[in-house]
Amino acid sequence: MRARPWPAALLLGFLAVVGVAAVVAMVVMWPGRPDIDAKYIADGARLVNAEVTSVKDSCAGQQTQDGAPECAELRVRLLEGSEKGTPATVQVPPQVAESGLAKGDEVQVLQTPGTPPSYSFQSVNRNVPLGVLAAIFVIVVALVARLRGLLAIVGLAFGAFVLVRFMIPALLEGSSGLLVALVGSTAIMFVVLYLAHGPSLRTSAALAGTLVGVALTGGIGLVMIREARLSGVADEGAAFLTTFVPDLDFRGLLLCAVIVAGLGVLNDVTITQASAVWELRGVAPHLTRRELFSRGMRIGRDHIASTIYTIVFAYAGATLAVLLLVYIYRQPADDLLSLEQFAEEVARTLASAIGLVLAVPITTAIAVLTVGEPVDEVPAVRGKHV
């Protein structure tokens, strides 16, 4: 399907300028290794893999007032180091023992130097089940989505690389949260969209809509954080960061989180809208651009409605324990929403949702302006089209 020459040239020119700017900004901003030494464990201590040999439901003499166990005990056998094969006893929260932990499972224990060394529970070793689940995911994607699905996974790996090697270190070095988010998100979206959906004007229209949506989300988030007086220090993780990186711009960190949180859903919406417009043109080449935009927006409105459900339910599922606390507190909703831990999530969700909703008509308009000209219907003669 042929596209309109001058809108296509404008679209590709815009993307070329933005792409070059993102690459230059990333090169200039590329961080070194932040000079931050936050030790995860004490000097001389180390993590050791161990095998569970038995599980005891409670620790001797340690019970709450109602008789419930305060902790449980694991008997383990060390699997590495000079003490390999040595038995040890570690205490764990009762919930850990009740999770199904059994003989033969692997755990990590913290070995603290001494005579003899002491051991404490660190975590269950979950590498095997998580690895199996990841392998199943890749196989299912390959079978169902084939090459396109595998390329999407490659794009996801690139996104993880940008996040870990560029965005996080740059934030720790003190770079602007807004600039880091815009540059990193732009780089990710260029690679992810073209890898997963192929280089085409359809993909380019979706990419342009995505980039505009990212910019809108960033602007809305910036205003919301300022007007709501959000500090960016609302949870335990941020509080720990204030200890190790006191000069970190936590409001910039929150803004970066707002933008990154909406990337996946935004990408989904924009590629759907661009594809819808191209497919509509293919099956109804006689539609005017106004009609094409109108029909594309009908699809977009349905997608917006389902995506809003997706955002809200994803948040509810991720914060179900917090929602239980809200229910138990039985405080007025407006009082709870004023607490920063809730206000941050509301601001993050709504800013992403607004940017997403606005991206739908923008992407639809870009696709409508770029797709080929309408074709007049040709009358049928003697049962055939001429």
C-alpha positions as CSV (number, residue, x, y, z in Angstrom):
1,M,0.0,0.0,0.0
2,R,1.5,3.3,-1.1
3,A,1.7,6.1,1.4
4,R,1.4,9.9,0.9
5,P,4.8,11.1,0.0
6,W,5.1,14.4,1.9
7,P,3.5,13.2,5.2
8,A,5.7,10.1,5.1
9,A,8.8,12.3,4.5
10,L,7.8,14.5,7.5
11,L,7.2,11.5,9.7
12,L,10.5,9.8,8.8
13,G,12.4,13.1,9.1
14,F,10.9,13.7,12.6
15,L,11.9,10.2,13.7
16,A,15.4,10.6,12.2
17,V,15.9,13.9,14.1
18,V,14.6,12.4,17.4
19,G,16.6,9.2,16.9
20,V,19.9,11.0,16.3
21,A,19.2,13.3,19.2
22,A,18.6,10.3,21.5
23,V,21.8,8.6,20.4
24,V,23.9,11.8,20.9
25,A,22.3,12.5,24.3
26,M,22.9,8.9,25.4
27,V,26.6,9.1,24.3
28,V,27.0,12.4,26.1
29,M,25.2,11.3,29.3
30,W,26.6,7.7,29.3
31,P,27.5,7.2,33.0
32,G,30.6,5.6,34.4
33,R,30.4,3.3,37.4
34,P,28.8,5.3,40.3
35,D,31.2,5.7,43.2
36,I,28.8,4.2,45.8
37,D,29.9,1.4,48.0
38,A,26.8,0.1,49.8
39,K,27.8,-3.3,51.3
40,Y,25.0,-5.9,51.1
41,I,26.6,-8.0,53.8
42,A,29.1,-7.4,56.5
43,D,32.9,-7.7,56.0
44,G,34.0,-11.3,56.0
45,A,30.5,-12.7,55.7
46,R,29.4,-14.5,52.6
47,L,26.3,-16.2,51.1
48,V,26.5,-20.0,50.9
49,N,24.1,-22.5,49.2
50,A,22.8,-25.2,51.4
51,E,20.4,-28.2,51.2
52,V,17.5,-28.5,53.6
53,T,17.6,-31.8,55.5
54,S,14.6,-31.2,57.8
55,V,12.0,-28.6,58.7
56,K,10.8,-28.0,62.2
57,D,7.5,-26.1,62.6
58,S,8.7,-24.0,65.6
59,C,11.7,-22.9,67.5
60,A,12.2,-24.2,71.0
61,G,10.6,-21.8,73.6
62,Q,9.7,-19.1,71.0
63,Q,6.0,-18.6,70.8
64,T,3.7,-15.6,70.7
65,Q,1.2,-15.0,73.6
66,D,-1.6,-16.9,71.7
67,G,0.7,-20.0,71.3
68,A,1.5,-19.5,67.7
69,P,5.1,-20.2,66.6
70,E,7.3,-17.2,66.4
71,C,9.8,-18.9,64.1
72,A,10.6,-22.2,62.5
73,E,13.9,-24.1,62.3
74,L,15.7,-25.6,59.3
75,R,18.4,-28.2,59.4
76,V,20.7,-27.7,56.4
77,R,23.8,-29.1,54.9
78,L,26.3,-26.7,53.3
79,L,27.0,-27.3,49.6
80,E,30.1,-25.2,49.0
81,G,33.2,-23.7,50.6
82,S,35.6,-25.2,53.0
83,E,32.7,-26.2,55.3
84,K,31.0,-28.2,52.5
85,G,28.9,-31.0,54.0
86,T,28.8,-29.4,57.4
87,P,25.3,-29.4,59.1
88,A,23.8,-26.2,60.5
89,T,20.6,-25.0,62.0
90,V,19.0,-21.7,61.0
91,Q,15.8,-20.0,62.1
92,V,13.3,-18.7,59.6
93,P,9.9,-16.9,59.8
94,P,7.1,-19.5,60.2
95,Q,5.6,-18.3,56.8
96,V,8.8,-19.6,55.1
97,A,8.4,-23.1,56.6
98,E,4.7,-23.0,55.7
99,S,5.4,-22.2,52.0
100,G,6.0,-25.8,51.3
101,L,9.8,-25.9,52.1
102,A,10.8,-29.5,52.3
103,K,13.8,-31.8,52.5
104,G,16.0,-31.5,49.4
105,D,15.2,-27.9,48.7
106,E,18.0,-25.4,48.3
107,V,18.4,-22.2,50.4
108,Q,21.0,-19.5,50.8
109,V,22.4,-18.9,54.2
110,L,24.6,-16.1,55.4
111,Q,27.9,-17.3,56.9
112,T,29.4,-15.0,59.5
113,P,33.0,-15.6,60.5
114,G,33.7,-16.9,64.0
115,T,34.8,-20.0,65.9
116,P,32.7,-21.8,64.8
117,P,31.0,-19.7,62.1
118,S,27.4,-18.8,62.6
119,Y,24.6,-19.1,60.0
120,S,21.4,-17.2,59.3
121,F,18.7,-17.7,56.7
122,Q,18.9,-15.5,53.7
123,S,16.4,-16.8,51.1
124,V,15.1,-19.8,49.2
125,N,17.1,-20.6,46.0
126,R,14.4,-20.2,43.3
127,N,16.7,-20.3,40.3
128,V,15.4,-23.6,39.0
129,P,11.6,-23.0,39.0
130,L,12.1,-19.4,37.7
131,G,14.5,-20.7,35.0
132,V,12.0,-23.4,33.9
133,L,9.2,-20.8,33.8
134,A,11.4,-18.5,31.6
135,A,12.2,-21.4,29.3
136,I,8.5,-22.2,29.0
137,F,7.7,-18.6,28.2
138,V,10.3,-18.4,25.4
139,I,9.0,-21.7,23.9
140,V,5.4,-20.6,24.0
141,V,6.3,-17.3,22.4
142,A,8.3,-19.1,19.7
143,L,5.5,-21.5,18.9
144,V,2.7,-19.0,18.8
145,A,4.3,-15.7,17.7
146,R,7.2,-17.3,15.9
147,L,10.0,-15.0,14.7
148,R,8.1,-11.8,15.6
149,G,7.7,-13.0,19.2
150,L,11.4,-14.0,19.5
151,L,12.4,-10.6,18.1
152,A,10.1,-9.0,20.8
153,I,12.1,-10.9,23.4
154,V,15.3,-9.6,21.9
155,G,13.9,-6.1,22.2
156,L,13.0,-6.7,25.8
157,A,16.5,-7.8,26.5
158,F,17.7,-4.5,24.9
159,G,15.3,-2.6,27.1
160,A,16.7,-4.3,30.2
161,F,20.3,-3.4,29.0
162,V,19.4,0.3,28.6
163,L,17.7,0.3,32.0
164,V,20.5,-1.4,33.9
165,R,23.6,0.1,32.0
166,F,22.3,3.6,31.3
167,M,19.3,4.8,33.1
168,I,20.0,3.5,36.6
169,P,23.7,4.5,36.7
170,A,22.8,7.9,35.2
171,L,20.2,8.5,37.9
172,L,22.7,7.6,40.6
173,E,25.3,10.0,39.1
174,G,22.7,12.8,39.5
175,S,21.5,13.2,35.9
176,S,18.0,14.7,35.4
177,G,15.3,12.1,35.9
178,L,13.2,13.6,33.1
179,L,16.1,13.7,30.6
180,V,17.2,10.1,31.5
181,A,13.7,8.8,31.1
182,L,13.1,10.5,27.8
183,V,16.4,9.5,26.3
184,G,16.3,5.9,27.6
185,S,12.6,5.4,26.7
186,T,13.2,6.8,23.2
187,A,16.1,4.4,22.6
188,I,14.1,1.5,23.9
189,M,11.1,2.3,21.8
190,F,13.1,2.7,18.6
191,V,14.6,-0.8,18.9
192,V,11.6,-2.6,20.4
193,L,9.1,-1.4,17.8
194,Y,11.2,-1.9,14.7
195,L,12.5,-5.3,15.9
196,A,9.1,-6.6,16.9
197,H,7.0,-5.1,14.0
198,G,9.5,-4.6,11.3
199,P,10.6,-1.3,9.6
200,S,7.6,0.2,7.9
201,L,5.6,3.4,7.8
202,R,2.9,1.7,9.9
203,T,5.5,1.0,12.6
204,S,6.9,4.5,12.2
205,A,3.5,6.0,12.8
206,A,3.1,4.0,16.0
207,L,6.6,5.0,17.1
208,A,5.9,8.7,16.6
209,G,2.6,8.3,18.6
210,T,4.5,6.5,21.3
211,L,7.2,9.2,21.5
212,V,4.6,11.9,21.7
213,G,2.8,9.9,24.4
214,V,6.0,9.5,26.4
215,A,6.6,13.3,26.2
216,L,3.0,14.0,27.4
217,T,3.3,11.5,30.2
218,G,6.6,13.2,31.3
219,G,5.0,16.7,31.3
220,I,1.9,15.6,33.2
221,G,4.0,13.7,35.7
222,L,6.2,16.7,36.2
223,V,3.3,19.0,36.9
224,M,1.6,16.4,39.2
225,I,4.7,15.8,41.3
226,R,5.1,19.5,41.8
227,E,1.5,20.3,42.5
228,A,1.0,17.3,44.8
229,R,4.2,18.1,46.7
230,L,5.5,14.6,46.3
231,S,9.0,13.9,47.6
232,G,9.7,10.6,45.9
233,V,10.5,9.0,49.3
234,A,7.4,7.0,50.2
235,D,8.5,3.4,50.5
236,E,11.2,1.4,52.3
237,G,13.4,1.1,49.2
238,A,13.5,4.9,48.7
239,A,14.2,5.4,52.4
240,F,17.2,3.0,52.2
241,L,18.5,5.0,49.2
242,T,18.5,8.2,51.2
243,T,21.1,6.5,53.4
244,F,23.4,5.4,50.6
245,V,22.7,8.2,48.1
246,P,21.6,11.3,50.1
247,D,22.1,13.6,47.1
248,L,19.9,11.6,44.7
249,D,17.1,13.6,43.1
250,F,14.2,11.5,44.4
251,R,11.5,13.6,42.7
252,G,13.4,13.1,39.4
253,L,13.5,9.4,40.2
254,L,9.8,9.3,40.7
255,L,9.2,11.1,37.4
256,C,11.4,8.6,35.6
257,A,9.4,5.8,37.2
258,V,6.2,7.4,36.0
259,I,7.4,7.5,32.4
260,V,8.9,4.0,32.4
261,A,5.8,2.5,34.0
262,G,3.7,3.4,31.0
263,L,6.0,2.3,28.2
264,G,4.6,-1.2,27.6
265,V,1.0,-0.3,27.6
266,L,1.6,2.8,25.5
267,N,3.5,0.8,22.9
268,D,0.6,-1.7,22.8
269,V,-2.0,1.0,22.2
270,T,-0.1,2.9,19.5
271,I,0.8,-0.1,17.4
272,T,-2.8,-1.3,17.5
273,Q,-4.0,2.1,16.3
274,A,-1.5,2.3,13.5
275,S,-2.3,-1.2,12.4
276,A,-6.0,-0.6,12.6
277,V,-5.8,2.4,10.2
278,W,-3.7,0.5,7.7
279,E,-6.0,-2.5,7.7
280,L,-9.1,-0.3,7.4
281,R,-7.5,1.4,4.4
282,G,-6.8,-2.0,2.9
283,V,-10.4,-3.4,3.2
284,A,-12.1,0.0,2.6
285,P,-9.9,2.0,0.2
286,H,-12.8,4.4,-0.6
287,L,-13.0,5.9,2.9
288,T,-12.1,9.5,3.2
289,R,-9.5,10.5,5.8
290,R,-12.2,11.9,8.1
291,E,-14.1,8.6,7.9
292,L,-10.9,6.6,8.4
293,F,-10.0,8.6,11.5
294,S,-13.6,8.2,12.8
295,R,-13.5,4.4,12.4
296,G,-10.0,4.1,13.8
297,M,-11.1,6.0,16.9
298,R,-14.0,3.6,17.4
299,I,-11.4,0.9,17.7
300,G,-9.2,3.2,19.9
301,R,-12.0,3.9,22.3
302,D,-12.6,0.2,22.9
303,H,-8.9,-0.3,23.4
304,I,-8.7,2.7,25.8
305,A,-11.5,1.2,27.9
306,S,-9.8,-2.2,28.2
307,T,-6.4,-0.7,28.8
308,I,-7.6,1.4,31.7
309,Y,-8.9,-1.8,33.3
310,T,-5.5,-3.4,32.6
311,I,-3.7,-0.5,34.4
312,V,-6.0,-0.4,37.4
313,F,-6.1,-4.2,37.9
314,A,-2.3,-4.6,37.4
315,Y,-1.8,-2.0,40.2
316,A,-4.4,-3.7,42.4
317,G,-2.7,-7.1,41.9
318,A,0.8,-5.7,42.6
319,T,-0.3,-3.9,45.8
320,L,-2.9,-6.3,47.2
321,A,-1.2,-6.4,50.6
322,V,-1.3,-2.6,50.8
323,L,-5.0,-2.6,49.8
324,L,-5.7,-5.1,52.6
325,L,-4.1,-2.7,55.1
326,V,-6.3,0.1,53.7
327,Y,-9.3,-2.0,54.3
328,I,-8.2,-2.9,57.9
329,Y,-7.5,0.8,58.7
330,R,-11.0,1.8,57.8
331,Q,-9.9,5.4,57.4
332,P,-11.7,7.8,55.0
333,A,-10.4,7.4,51.5
334,D,-9.3,11.0,51.1
335,D,-7.2,10.8,54.2
336,L,-5.4,7.7,53.0
337,L,-4.8,9.1,49.5
338,S,-3.1,12.1,51.1
339,L,-0.4,9.7,52.4
340,E,2.6,9.8,50.0
341,Q,2.8,6.0,49.6
342,F,-0.7,6.0,48.1
343,A,-0.5,9.4,46.4
344,E,2.6,8.4,44.5
345,E,0.9,5.3,43.1
346,V,-2.2,7.3,42.1
347,A,-0.1,10.0,40.4
348,R,2.0,7.3,38.6
349,T,-1.1,5.5,37.4
350,L,-3.1,8.6,36.3
351,A,-0.2,10.3,34.6
352,S,0.5,7.2,32.6
353,A,-3.2,6.7,31.8
354,I,-3.6,10.3,30.6
355,G,-0.6,10.1,28.3
356,L,-1.9,6.7,27.0
357,V,-5.4,8.1,26.3
358,L,-4.0,11.1,24.5
359,A,-1.7,9.0,22.4
360,V,-4.6,7.2,20.8
361,P,-6.0,10.1,18.8
362,I,-2.5,11.4,18.1
363,T,-1.3,8.0,16.7
364,T,-4.6,7.6,14.7
365,A,-4.2,11.0,13.2
366,I,-0.5,10.4,12.2
367,A,-1.5,7.1,10.6
368,V,-4.4,8.6,8.8
369,L,-2.3,11.4,7.4
370,T,0.4,9.0,6.3
371,V,-1.6,6.1,4.8
372,G,-2.4,6.2,1.0
373,E,-5.0,8.2,-0.7
374,P,-8.6,7.0,-0.9
375,V,-9.7,5.2,-4.0
376,D,-13.1,5.7,-5.6
377,E,-15.3,2.6,-5.7
378,V,-15.3,1.1,-9.2
379,P,-18.8,-0.1,-10.4
380,A,-19.3,-3.7,-11.2
381,V,-19.9,-4.6,-14.9
382,R,-21.4,-8.0,-15.8
383,G,-20.4,-9.4,-12.5
384,K,-16.8,-8.3,-12.8
385,H,-14.9,-5.2,-11.6
386,V,-13.3,-3.1,-14.2
